[in-house]
Structure formats: structure tokens, C-alpha cells
Amino acid sequence: MRKYSLDKSKIKVLLLEGIHENARQYFIENGYTDIECYKEALSPNELEKKLEHTHIIGIRSRTELRHDLFLRTPKLFAIGCFSIGTNQVDLQDAKMYGIPVFNAPFSNTRSVAELVIAECIMLMRDIPEKSTLAHNHIWMKSVKHSVEVRGKVLGIIGYGHIGSQVSILAEAFGMEVYYYDIEKKLSLGNAKPVATLKDLLGIADTVTVHVPSTDLTRNMISVDEVAGMKKGACLINASRGDVVDYSAVAAGLKSNHLSGVAADVFPREPASNDEPFLNELQGLPNVILTPHIGGSTLEAQANIGLEVSEKLVKYSDTGSTIGAVNFPEISLQSHKTKQRFLHIHRNIPGVLREVNNQFSSKGINISAEFLQTDSDIGYVIIETDSELNGTILSDLKNIPHTIRTRILY
């Protein structure tokens, strides 16, 4: 049996926010036994206390991992975001503390796409308002504001994994699809790109947003953009809450410029189901509000649980950073006859030379070395033929500009 720098039974894994059971099961199948699971997010104080002894953490969207936490969590060496988005983590700060962050960019694509298409149909049939009236004993049988989606134009903002899947499903319903993306993308089916956001907004009967939260996208749909949409158009946001200015959207609904809105994400979301939820769209007709459930299907959560846990285990076992969103990527298979070290350091000239000197000065032969860098850090994995004790770690840690070092096995 191979010896690890830290026995797997002593590597503490913390899984929060009801991450699917198959994530815990995958850790167990791979020899990890100290796993703690919670159905909800923890309070800031509880989280900090838990992280003092945690090596690997798995979160969803409600838990935030910020700079000040990394200062007080020296044992933490990997973060798994069991979601598409990673804006709940300070990625740059995590990197500079030697902590790769992994996510699941594909696993809930279908779930979100299906919800968007369903909402598009519901909004264009005016179902939310008719349903509310029926619940209030009012029989409103009317064709007013009720149209088929076939032949209508769907405008997609952001033609990535989810946007392109929405495109395929929309075409199956007979919709014309146009999309806007800041990067050139390969069109699927008969989807057509447009040059500007303004062009897209002016032709779409329904607009759906699928972009990450960045400085560029924050409030990208606001007063001017709502005014630029076709009169009677619908808007769907299942991406990030801060990309849409909901005050402007509410005003567009009240003036009857927009005929319907569906929102699954919001700038301010409750940390738990026990907290109240407030938003400018509440109480308005033909509005669908859902509690950030775009990817919350059994299939998606099972896929996410497996995808992210696989990446975390592979990093912990072999040092592989494939799939990390904030780290240089290295992919390696295990070599049972070797001893493997990892060293993470600031990308400063001379550091790698000092790392190699620590081995050569002790007469240790390096059988393989793998290095990847970005503008901030260098990540090197070293394999030796020798069976070394832990004293080499002290020497590696004392090299100037070292961020983190570990014996993998």
C-alpha cells in the first residue's frame, strides 16, 4: 500500500448545502472516511470554525469563500463548487494561497435549458397571470397575450454551454434563434449570430440571458436595454442575478412595454429557506419567480456530485489540476513505483532552480518533473525514485516565494 503525506483517513472533507449523496460516496470509495455533510449553508462563524480543520470543501451557491477566510484556514488545499458558477469564491485569492477551485461547467446544462424553454412557452401563453387569477377564483379564458412559440424569435445572450443547448431545444419547437456573444462561436443548427446586443434586443420576441457575472456583464440589462426590446417581448434570466437590473425590468412590465418575465437568479438571495425573499418583480402579472433552481434536478445534482468529487479526489491523490478554474493545469497518472511531490510558488525567476537544488544537493534523482505557470504562480510536480521522509518538505517550504508544498505519495 502506498504511503501518502497525510493518510486519507485524516483528510477532512466538508460538503455543504445538500450536495448529492454520490459525492460523499465517491470520496468513500476512494479511501476518504472523514466526511462531514450539511444540508444547508453554515453561518460565517460556523464556517470559519469548521474550516480550521478542513482540507477539502464542497459548496454550492450560498456559501461564500472570501479572502479573509483563506487567511485563517491553513489546512484547506482544495475547493469544489458543485455548480457552474464560481463567483461565490475569490478565485485569485484562493490561487495565491495555493488552493485550486474546481466546478461543474457541463453537468446541469440540460436542466437549465429545459427550464428556460418551459418558461418561454409559459410566458408567451400568459400562463402565470391566468394561473394566479384561477387561484383567486377568477375565470379568465382569453386568447389575449397568448401566442405559440413556433415561428417566434428567441434571442440568446451568451452562446456558451447552456445558451447553445437552449438554441437546439428552441429550434425543435420551430423558433427562429439569434444570439449575441462577445466571442465568435460556432452556430448550431440554424442559429444566427448578431453583431451587437442592441441588434438582438430589437428583434427578439423572448430574450434569455446566459452569461457569467463579471464587471462587463453587471447590469447589462438595464433601463436602456429594456427600452430597446420589442414592445410585448419577454425576458428570462437564469444566469446570474446581478446581470439584470430588476428595477428597470419591473418598470418595463408596469408600462406594458414588456409582457412577461421569468427570473431564477437574483442579486440578493436568502441564505436558507427560512429567510424572507424580496424582489422588485413580486406581485406583478405574468412573472415567474423561482428560487435559483435552474440546475436543481435530480439528474443534474447527481451528475454535478460525481463530476466535482472526481476532480477533487484526483487532485488530492495525484496533483492533477485539470478542470481547475484558477490554476495552471497539469494532468498526470499515478506512478506506483515513484514518490511524488507538489510545489506551488509565486512565478518568480529562480524558484524552480532552488526546488531542484534541494533534491540534487541531497543526491536525490528526479525521475520526472512537470511544470505549468501563469502570470502569478508556478505549479510543479516532481517524481523521484527514492523513498524520502518528511524532512524534505521543511526544506521546500523554506524556499523563498513558496506558497504550498505537499508530498502526494
Secondary structure, DSSP 8 states (H G I E B T S, - for coil): ----SS-GGG--EEE-S---HHHHHHHHHTT---EEE-SS---HHHHHHHHTS-SEEEE-SS--B-HHHHHT-TT--EEEESSS--TTB-HHHHHHTT--EE--SSTTHHHHHHHHHHHHHHHHTTHHHHHHHHHTT------TT---STT-EEEEE--SHHHHHHHHHHHHTT-EEEEE-SS-----TT-EE-S-HHHHHHH-SEEEE-----TTTTT-BSHHHHHHS-TTEEEEE-S-GGGB-HHHHHHHHHTTSEEEEEES--SS--SSTTS----TTTT-TTEEE-SS-TT-SHHHHHHHHHHHHHHHHHHHHH---TTBSSS--------TTSEEEEEEEE--TTHHHHHHHHHHTTT--EEEEEEEE-SSEEEEEEEESS---THHHHHHHTSTTEEEEEE--
